[in-house]
Structure formats: structure tokens, C-alpha cells
Amino acid sequence: MNKKRIFIVDDHPLVREWLANLINQEADLVVCGEAEDRAHARQGIAETQPAVAIVDISLKGGSGIELIKDLKSSCPDVAVIVLSMHDEALYAERALHAGARGYIMKRETTKKIIGGIHRVINGELCISDPIHAAIAERFIDGMPIMDQSPVTLLSDRELDVFMLLGQGRETKQIAGELKISTKTVQTYCARIKEKLKLDNISELLREAVRWEEQRQRS
């Protein structure tokens, strides 16, 4: 049987191992590679040209959203599924807009994850049930899914910076992780403060930590 190749991108080795074991048990699927960061993912996917890339939102050295945008332009035939623990209301629409063909929560059953891979291979979209409900509610109300919090006003890159601030990273660390200059990080911080109506850097840091703690509990 001509097995469909799957590439795994996740910054947790145990998650990659779990997914690889799960996928390799399927008669028609095989894992062709894996990566923990955006740079190695881009290289590995370009070399192996898998049918599907499974991508987490949070990666070492960059955001999964940015990787999805990269792949949409550089490897358009590779279908991307986001497998994430992050709050769907905040990240799902961003991932789909960036070019993902699926968004599945890590808490889903293994049957649903494998089923989602097969659906995407067959050219379908695969989205967790709560996301379908949120999308339906948006169309009924005529309002965006993500109108619940000012954080949803942030761009994808601003959200990356905000999340890293909440995790205790300093400006130089954020610059190194996102591979941008410290001045660019400072510019993003200024934009975030303006969008969230915060007066100073102390308020920004407090709000980022509060939001990250809340996100981790969800």
C-alpha cells in the first residue's frame, strides 16, 4: 500500500513520540519526519513533501501560525492540521485564516485525531465540534468569534510577543526566540499597550502574566 506521509511539528518530545506511535499503527499512514521548531519544520517538510503536516501553535523559535503561513506559500500541496491545547476561540480562526485545513484539540480521542487526518487527506476540512458551534454562532449573531477579549485585537506576531511576556521572557529573549530585533520587540510592546489600553510596561507585564496564567488553566 502506498502510505500517506505525515510530518509532526511539536516542541514536546513526548507528544511527538505519542503521535508517531499513533499514526504508524495505521496501515495507510506513516510518519516521515518531525521537528520541534519553525526552521527545522520548514526544511524537513520541504525535503519530505508529506501529505499532511501536524503543527502545534507554540513552537521553539517561532509561532505555529507563522509556520502555517510559510507552508501555504512554499509547500501549498501540504495540508496542515493544527493539533493544539490552546483556547479555540482565540487561535482556531487565526490558524484557519493562515491556511490550516484542520484544527483539533489535543484532548480529543485518538480516533478523532486519526479520523481528522484521513478527512484532510481526502480534501475535507476537519474542525473540532466546539469550533463549528462558535462559527455558527458568529454567523447567527453577525459578530466575530473572538470579540470576547481585547487580546483578540492583537495581530498574530503581537500575540506571540504578548504570550512570551506572560511566560516571563525578557526583550532580548523574545527577540532571539522570534528571530527579530529588540527594537522590533519594543515596537510590538508599544502597539500591544495601545490596543489593550495599558499605560506603561508594568501594566503590560501584569496583564500578560495574568492572561498566560488564565490560558494555562483553560
Phi, psi and omega in degrees: 000138177280101185283143176279132184272139182236134178247133184251129177235108180203142184273006178249115181304321181294323177294317178298318180295317179299313180296317181299315179297319180296312184290318183291348175283344180279137185294334185251008182233150174209139177280124183257353180173169179207160180207158180251351182220170186296316184296311181291329177295314179301314181295312183296320180290322177297324182283321186265338180047063180288166174286323184222139170246126177262119191235134172273158180288316183263119181230159172289133176075024177146173185267147174297329178297316179295323177296319179300318177297318178302312185291328179300324181269323186268329181225066187296341180276352179271118178279135183251131171245128172272125174244107193222157173262356187283156179307121185298319185300331182269321190256331188299311182295325177296316181295316180295320178295326180288341178129002179293148178260356179202155176216111184235137178280146180295340179280356177295160178290156178300327179298319180290325179294311179296319178299322178295320178299314180296322180295317180293321177300325180277007176089009180264165169272150176227111184227135179303149183306317179300330179289319176303318180295319181294320179295318178298319180295323179298315182290326178292315183276344183070028182229153178298151177302324195259030181280007189282334187218145175301336180300333180291348177283344183287145173290170180301316182289322176298322178294322176301312181297315180300317180296317181291325173300318180293337179269006175091010180285144174270169185304314181296323179294318179297317179300316180293319183291321181268357179058050175227170181281159177296327178296321178294320176300316179298323177295317177298319179299319179297319179293321179296314178304317181295315182291326181268002178058049178253144188275329186208177184293328179296317178295321178299314181296317179298316181293322179294317179294317179299315181294319180295320178296319178295319180296320180293331180281339184283000000 
